[in-house]
Amino acid sequence: MSCIQSVRQKPLEINTMKGIIWDLMKAGEWHLLIIAKDSTARKRKEDVRLYQQVFAVHGITKQRFYDSYKYYEAHPVEFKILIDSVDLFSNREKSKLFESHGQAH
């Protein structure tokens, strides 16, 4: 029966991964801002806490994310689709941000 238990879980869908990666990127940027202002943040492993929050918001575990990420890395065509998807999403989000700031002035 242990063979049945070792069946691999399907990777997270590209659309789900896109949102998680985007949030992890934002958390990474936030962490860089924090350590620029507070040198003790690195010692407190603030980045780990931020990443854990991202996984919690998306209702997944760190292991689930990294298992899915490894799957996509091992499948170049799907990985390219994922990365392109993140890039397009990023460009849309930046456009929204610039538009909202342009309208405020």
PyMOL commands that set and color helices and strands:
alter all, ss='L'
color gray80, all
select helices_A, chain A and resi 2-5+14-37+40-43+46-57+62-74+76-104
alter helices_A, ss='H'
color red, helices_A
deselect
rebuild
show_as cartoon
